[in-house]
Amino acid sequence: MWFVTGATNYDSQYGFWGTTNDIVGNPNAPQMQAVNEVATAARPAASKVYALPANIPAAHHAASTERTAAYLAYKRNPDSFLYLVRAPQAGNYTVNLRYWSERSAGSAGAATAGVSVNSGAEQQIVMTGTGGRERWAESPSVTIALQAGLNTIRLGMIAELASWGWSDVQITSGGSTPPPAGLTVTLSTPASAQLDSALAVGDAAYTDRAFTWSNVGTLGGKPWIRLPNNDKANTSASYLSFSINQAATVYVAYDARLTTLPSWLSGWTAAGTMTVDEAGVARTMNLYSKSYPQGTVTLGGNLASPAGGSANYSNYAVVVTAP
């Protein structure tokens, strides 16, 4: 059973609006006319979703009513066009335009378009003149980060010094993984080590001593690894192991009283000092830095060969920073 609510052609105690199922017996009733209008209205064009990589015809944007056009032209700020794409995997992709401009060939700043993904920040594509209509050229490209699956790419008009047009939005798949949102450090060994999310003055320098940091220099707020001072005489070549989710700079704070460094610190760069308060006595810890790629970092023991120089010394500490 069908019921239609709307204006009627008769008056009643309820006014001119009503609900009726009289849509067959009275084809001229306003309700039936409304049904006919909906039934016979033009269907909106379905928006095509392009699997990447792809060359998307300019006219195939989501709101297009001119899908057979060879190119789009004479568009100006604030015009914008939305294209639907499906990425096979999350990663970095490049976007550029096939375009023409009536500005003389090679002239700078002939037209500027903006590209944004999933309502994110806009990047600009700045094009030079091509010397006339349908004298085609490839625009510079920008790199965008797409999520796996459906994405929306918005192309917005920013500025133009002369008429211009574009035939294709060209998206190629780099397929590389975008940079991680933030540095993550994951401890493996030894089990007695502790990971602290933010180095600060006053923090305990060791897991088994009351000694505290009295000066952390520029490394305050960075993730760091606290070790037991009872392990200070460890001579292993692989004492501490942890992983990082992106390239990072690793700092080792090494007791200045040990004037000969272990071999695993060979090649590291001197990077200043920090200070530990050992029951009221300031102990200098020399900083050494080294860059590591994403993956596992393994460091040796505090007294690994040929380390030495004093009978009194403390264990090292590790600080990790994003580059």
ZIUR-V666108 format. One record per residue. N is the residue number from 1. PHI is phi in whole degrees, 0 to 359 (none if undefined). PSI is psi in radians with two decimals (NA if undefined). OMEGA is omega in whole degrees, 0 to 359 (NA if undefined). Layout:
# ZIUR-V666108
{{N & PHI & PSI & OMEGA} {N & PHI & PSI & OMEGA}}
This chain:
# ZIUR-V666108
{{1 & none & 2.31 & 177} {2 & 259 & 2.41 & 172} {3 & 233 & 2.43 & 179} {4 & 235 & 2.27 & 177} {5 & 253 & 2.32 & 179} {6 & 170 & -2.90 & 180} {7 & 293 & 2.50 & 177} {8 & 247 & 2.94 & 178} {9 & 256 & 0.45 & 175} {10 & 219 & 2.69 & 181} {11 & 265 & 2.61 & 178} {12 & 208 & 3.11 & 179} {13 & 294 & -0.25 & 180} {14 & 261 & 0.12 & 181} {15 & 92 & -2.76 & 185} {16 & 264 & 0.08 & 179} {17 & 253 & 2.52 & 180} {18 & 194 & 3.11 & 177} {19 & 240 & 2.33 & 183} {20 & 214 & 2.73 & 170} {21 & 251 & 0.29 & 182} {22 & 273 & 1.23 & 180} {23 & 246 & -0.02 & 177} {24 & 252 & -0.79 & 183} {25 & 288 & -0.38 & 183} {26 & 229 & 1.37 & 185} {27 & 295 & -0.29 & 181} {28 & 266 & 0.02 & 179} {29 & 295 & 2.56 & 179} {30 & 306 & -0.62 & 179} {31 & 298 & -0.74 & 181} {32 & 291 & -0.63 & 178} {33 & 295 & -0.67 & 177} {34 & 296 & -0.74 & 178} {35 & 300 & -0.76 & 181} {36 & 297 & -0.69 & 180} {37 & 297 & -0.74 & 179} {38 & 294 & -0.74 & 184} {39 & 293 & -0.54 & 185} {40 & 259 & -0.03 & 181} {41 & 294 & 2.62 & 178} {42 & 295 & 2.36 & 178} {43 & 284 & 2.41 & 175} {44 & 294 & 2.53 & 179} {45 & 294 & 2.37 & 178} {46 & 289 & 2.42 & 179} {47 & 280 & 2.18 & 180} {48 & 280 & 2.39 & 175} {49 & 257 & 2.15 & 184} {50 & 264 & 2.21 & 174} {51 & 284 & 2.33 & 184} {52 & 270 & 2.61 & 1} {53 & 286 & 2.73 & 184} {54 & 200 & 2.64 & 165} {55 & 257 & 1.90 & 185} {56 & 266 & 2.09 & 176} {57 & 304 & 2.38 & 184} {58 & 307 & -0.67 & 185} {59 & 284 & -0.08 & 183} {60 & 266 & 0.70 & 175} {61 & 280 & 2.93 & 191} {62 & 298 & -0.55 & 183} {63 & 257 & 0.34 & 189} {64 & 293 & 2.42 & 170} {65 & 240 & 0.18 & 184} {66 & 224 & 0.95 & 189} {67 & 293 & -0.32 & 181} {68 & 270 & -0.05 & 181} {69 & 296 & 2.41 & 180} {70 & 289 & -0.50 & 177} {71 & 201 & 2.91 & 173} {72 & 251 & 2.48 & 182} {73 & 209 & 2.96 & 177} {74 & 60 & 0.59 & 176} {75 & 263 & 2.50 & 184} {76 & 222 & 2.84 & 175} {77 & 304 & 2.24 & 15} {78 & 256 & 0.49 & 180} {79 & 302 & 2.49 & 175} {80 & 211 & 2.76 & 187} {81 & 222 & 2.33 & 185} {82 & 253 & 2.23 & 178} {83 & 243 & 2.44 & 183} {84 & 255 & 2.23 & 181} {85 & 226 & 2.73 & 176} {86 & 237 & 2.04 & 181} {87 & 271 & 2.34 & 180} {88 & 292 & -0.42 & 179} {89 & 202 & 2.73 & 175} {90 & 295 & 2.46 & 179} {91 & 165 & -3.03 & 179} {92 & 267 & 2.37 & 179} {93 & 229 & 2.76 & 178} {94 & 248 & 2.54 & 180} {95 & 233 & 2.34 & 170} {96 & 212 & 3.01 & 184} {97 & 242 & 2.54 & 166} {98 & 264 & 2.11 & 193} {99 & 214 & 2.93 & 168} {100 & 227 & 2.77 & 177} {101 & 215 & 2.48 & 180} {102 & 281 & -0.08 & 173} {103 & 291 & 2.69 & 182} {104 & 300 & 2.59 & 185} {105 & 304 & 2.24 & 177} {106 & 86 & -0.12 & 181} {107 & 291 & 2.41 & 188} {108 & 284 & 2.64 & 172} {109 & 63 & 0.55 & 182} {110 & 298 & -0.65 & 179} {111 & 203 & 2.61 & 178} {112 & 228 & 2.24 & 177} {113 & 239 & 2.66 & 178} {114 & 250 & 2.45 & 179} {115 & 239 & 2.23 & 175} {116 & 224 & 2.69 & 184} {117 & 239 & 2.25 & 175} {118 & 51 & 0.75 & 178} {119 & 66 & 0.39 & 180} {120 & 272 & -2.87 & 182} {121 & 294 & 2.61 & 184} {122 & 266 & 2.38 & 171} {123 & 249 & 2.65 & 184} {124 & 254 & 2.45 & 170} {125 & 249 & 2.01 & 181} {126 & 255 & 2.14 & 186} {127 & 250 & 2.59 & 175} {128 & 266 & 2.90 & 177} {129 & 292 & 2.67 & 178} {130 & 246 & -0.13 & 177} {131 & 96 & 0.15 & 176} {132 & 147 & 2.93 & 180} {133 & 297 & 2.34 & 178} {134 & 63 & 0.35 & 165} {135 & 267 & 1.65 & 196} {136 & 279 & 2.62 & 176} {137 & 212 & 2.87 & 176} {138 & 261 & 2.26 & 179} {139 & 285 & 2.85 & 167} {140 & 302 & 2.75 & 180} {141 & 254 & 2.75 & 171} {142 & 237 & 2.68 & 179} {143 & 261 & 2.30 & 179} {144 & 236 & 2.63 & 176} {145 & 256 & 2.13 & 181} {146 & 247 & 2.57 & 172} {147 & 275 & 2.76 & 176} {148 & 295 & 2.37 & 180} {149 & 97 & -2.59 & 188} {150 & 287 & 2.35 & 176} {151 & 222 & 2.70 & 174} {152 & 247 & 2.31 & 178} {153 & 244 & 2.10 & 181} {154 & 258 & 2.21 & 175} {155 & 251 & 2.00 & 184} {156 & 247 & 2.50 & 177} {157 & 278 & 2.23 & 181} {158 & 250 & -0.92 & 182} {159 & 201 & 2.72 & 174} {160 & 207 & 2.52 & 177} {161 & 260 & -0.16 & 177} {162 & 198 & 2.95 & 179} {163 & 300 & 2.52 & 178} {164 & 208 & 2.90 & 179} {165 & 206 & 2.88 & 179} {166 & 221 & 2.55 & 183} {167 & 255 & -0.50 & 184} {168 & 215 & 2.54 & 166} {169 & 256 & 1.96 & 188} {170 & 258 & 2.11 & 183} {171 & 237 & 2.09 & 178} {172 & 249 & 2.62 & 187} {173 & 263 & 2.01 & 171} {174 & 282 & -0.59 & 178} {175 & 69 & 0.05 & 180} {176 & 280 & 2.69 & 181} {177 & 283 & 2.30 & 178} {178 & 297 & 2.75 & 178} {179 & 303 & 2.49 & 179} {180 & 300 & 2.69 & 182} {181 & 294 & -0.50 & 181} {182 & 193 & 2.82 & 181} {183 & 288 & 2.32 & 176} {184 & 234 & 2.28 & 178} {185 & 247 & 2.28 & 180} {186 & 236 & 2.09 & 182} {187 & 282 & 2.49 & 175} {188 & 245 & -1.09 & 180} {189 & 219 & 2.70 & 357} {190 & 282 & 2.86 & 181} {191 & 295 & -0.41 & 183} {192 & 279 & -0.14 & 179} {193 & 286 & 2.69 & 179} {194 & 232 & 2.40 & 176} {195 & 261 & 2.22 & 178} {196 & 244 & 2.35 & 187} {197 & 284 & -0.36 & 185} {198 & 207 & 1.92 & 179} {199 & 294 & 2.39 & 180} {200 & 209 & 2.63 & 173} {201 & 301 & 2.36 & 182} {202 & 98 & -0.26 & 177} {203 & 294 & 2.55 & 172} {204 & 296 & 2.26 & 183} {205 & 280 & -0.40 & 182} {206 & 226 & 2.79 & 180} {207 & 284 & -0.33 & 188} {208 & 232 & 0.36 & 178} {209 & 222 & 2.81 & 177} {210 & 269 & 0.10 & 179} {211 & 296 & 2.52 & 182} {212 & 230 & 2.79 & 176} {213 & 282 & 2.23 & 177} {214 & 253 & -0.27 & 176} {215 & 207 & 2.11 & 180} {216 & 245 & 0.11 & 177} {217 & 57 & -2.36 & 183} {218 & 273 & 0.03 & 185} {219 & 266 & 0.07 & 177} {220 & 302 & 2.43 & 179} {221 & 87 & -0.06 & 182} {222 & 267 & 2.65 & 177} {223 & 294 & 2.50 & 182} {224 & 212 & 2.88 & 184} {225 & 242 & 2.15 & 179} {226 & 263 & 2.27 & 183} {227 & 244 & 2.80 & 176} {228 & 286 & 2.37 & 175} {229 & 289 & -0.35 & 176} {230 & 296 & -0.28 & 179} {231 & 268 & 0.20 & 188} {232 & 297 & -0.40 & 181} {233 & 263 & 0.21 & 181} {234 & 296 & 2.32 & 183} {235 & 247 & 0.16 & 184} {236 & 293 & 2.63 & 176} {237 & 278 & -0.22 & 180} {238 & 219 & 1.27 & 184} {239 & 273 & -0.82 & 185} {240 & 245 & 2.31 & 178} {241 & 224 & 2.33 & 176} {242 & 208 & 2.87 & 180} {243 & 239 & 2.65 & 178} {244 & 234 & 2.47 & 185} {245 & 274 & 0.00 & 177} {246 & 201 & 2.92 & 176} {247 & 304 & 2.47 & 184} {248 & 207 & 2.86 & 173} {249 & 257 & 2.21 & 181} {250 & 256 & 2.26 & 177} {251 & 249 & 2.37 & 173} {252 & 247 & 2.16 & 175} {253 & 265 & 1.89 & 190} {254 & 244 & 2.32 & 184} {255 & 306 & 2.14 & 183} {256 & 294 & -0.29 & 179} {257 & 288 & -0.35 & 175} {258 & 270 & 1.70 & 188} {259 & 279 & -0.30 & 175} {260 & 254 & 2.15 & 185} {261 & 276 & 2.67 & 173} {262 & 293 & 2.73 & 184} {263 & 297 & -0.51 & 182} {264 & 290 & -0.27 & 175} {265 & 269 & 0.03 & 178} {266 & 296 & 2.31 & 179} {267 & 91 & -0.12 & 177} {268 & 284 & 2.77 & 183} {269 & 258 & 2.26 & 175} {270 & 298 & 2.34 & 189} {271 & 222 & 0.56 & 177} {272 & 100 & -2.77 & 182} {273 & 219 & 2.82 & 166} {274 & 228 & 2.97 & 184} {275 & 228 & 2.38 & 175} {276 & 250 & 2.37 & 175} {277 & 269 & 1.87 & 179} {278 & 259 & 1.53 & 179} {279 & 55 & 0.80 & 177} {280 & 93 & -0.10 & 179} {281 & 253 & 2.19 & 180} {282 & 280 & 2.12 & 179} {283 & 248 & 2.21 & 181} {284 & 279 & 2.34 & 175} {285 & 244 & 2.01 & 178} {286 & 285 & 2.38 & 180} {287 & 264 & 2.38 & 174} {288 & 230 & 2.42 & 184} {289 & 235 & 2.69 & 176} {290 & 204 & 2.47 & 178} {291 & 273 & 2.43 & 179} {292 & 231 & 2.52 & 173} {293 & 283 & 2.99 & 174} {294 & 305 & 2.40 & 179} {295 & 138 & -2.64 & 185} {296 & 264 & 2.38 & 176} {297 & 245 & 2.24 & 179} {298 & 237 & 2.23 & 180} {299 & 238 & 2.63 & 182} {300 & 276 & -3.12 & 180} {301 & 287 & 2.78 & 183} {302 & 301 & -0.63 & 184} {303 & 249 & 0.44 & 176} {304 & 299 & 2.57 & 184} {305 & 305 & 2.43 & 1} {306 & 257 & 0.59 & 186} {307 & 306 & 2.55 & 178} {308 & 168 & -3.04 & 178} {309 & 131 & -0.24 & 179} {310 & 201 & 2.62 & 175} {311 & 276 & -0.31 & 179} {312 & 247 & 2.12 & 183} {313 & 196 & 2.94 & 179} {314 & 233 & 2.92 & 180} {315 & 289 & 2.89 & 179} {316 & 270 & 3.01 & 174} {317 & 227 & 2.82 & 183} {318 & 233 & 2.34 & 175} {319 & 238 & 2.45 & 183} {320 & 236 & 2.31 & 179} {321 & 229 & 2.63 & 172} {322 & 287 & 2.56 & 183} {323 & 292 & NA & NA}}
